[in-house]
Amino acid sequence: MPAKKNATQPAPSAAATTQSSTTAAGSVPLAQPKPASTPVATPSAKNTPANWDKVLQNIYQYYMKETPQRTKLIDVFLVFIAVVGALQFLYCILAGNYPFNAFLSGFGATVGQFVLTSSYLRMSHTVDQVV
């Protein structure tokens, strides 16, 4: 093992222990830096479940009050298509996909119908209401 060039200087860990242990009774220790203060969150800024419940309830009430009946009917049909697609996918996972072409065509049809319904019917009805 090679010799150290400056053997008179203690190692950093030894310097820290000797420095803290050699403070005299009348001397003042070095000031420790204070950690940066963190802002305290206000109660209104917290995302509690009660706040989310109020937000979702407000969205639901606005949807039921302001949305026309035809748009609600289209939305129910979109939910039905999404459930059918999810059931087809679940069946493919659980029962297997032996006739894979049948699964692929059925799932593709539900996805296509969902996309076309949401993009054409719902959007065109929304534009008709605004104009």
N, C-alpha and C positions, 0 to 999 in steps of 0.2 A: 504494500500500500504506500503510495507516495506521500511525502510529508507535506503538510499544509504550508502555504507561503507565509501567511500571517497568523502565527499561532497565538499571538497575544490577544487578538480579538476573539471574544467568545462567540459561539454559534448563536443564531438568532433566537432559538428557543431558550438557550441559557441566558441570553441577555434579557429576555422578557422576564424570566424568573428572578434574576438578580436585581433588575431595575425595580420591580414591584416590592421586593423584600428589603431593599436598602433605603427606603424612604425614611427620613428622620422624623422624629415626633413633631417638630415644629414646621416641617416643610409641607407644602400643599401638593397633593398628587395632581398629575396631569388631568385636564378636563377631558372627559369622554364625550365624543360627538353624539348629539341627540339624534335619534332616528326621525326622519321626516314624518310629520303628522299626516295621518290619513283622514280624508273627509268622512264625517259621520253621515251615514245614510238616514234620510228622514223617513218617518213611518209611511208617508204617502208614496215614496219611491220603491218600496219593497213590493215584490211580486208574490203576494200571498195567494193561496187558493181562493180566498174570498173575493179578491180583486178579479181574478180570472173568471170566476163564476159570474160576477156582475158584467164583465165584458161580453162573455158568451151569451148571457141572458139578454143584454142590450142588442146584440147582433140578431139574435133570434126574433125578438120583438119587432125590430125594425124590418126584418125580412118579411114577417107575417103581415105587418101593417102596410108596407109600401109596395110589395111585389104583386103584380097582377096575377090573376088566377091562371091564365094560360102559361105564364113563365113558371109558376109553381108546378103545373102539370108536366111541363118539360123537364123540370128538375127531378121530379119523382121518377120519370122514365129513365133519366140518366143514372139515378141511384140504382134502379132495377137492373140496368145493363151492367153496371159495375159489379153488382152482387152476382149476376149470372157469370160474368167473366172470372170472378174470384172463385166461384164454385167449380167452374170448368178447370181452372188451374189446380185447385185443391184435389179434385178427382184425379187429375193426371199424376199428381205426386203420390197420392195414396193408393190408387188402384193400378197404376202403371199406364204407360202410353203405348200399348201394343199397336193399335191403329193410329200411329202418330199423325198421319195425314188428316184423320178425322178431328183430332184435337186441334191441330194447327188451323184447319179451316174454321172450326167453330170459334176458337179463341180470336182468330183474325177477324172474323165477322163481328164479334162483339166489340172488339177494339175499334174497328172501322165505323161501326154504327154509333159508338159513343163519340168518336171524333167528329163525324159528320153532323150528328145531332147537336152537339155542343157548339160547333163552329157555325153551322148554318141556321138552325132553328132558333137557338137561344140568342145568338148575336143579332140575327135579323129582327127578332121580336124586340130586342132591347133598343135597336136603332129606330124601329118604327115608333116606339114609345117616346123617344127623345125628340124626334123630328116632328 
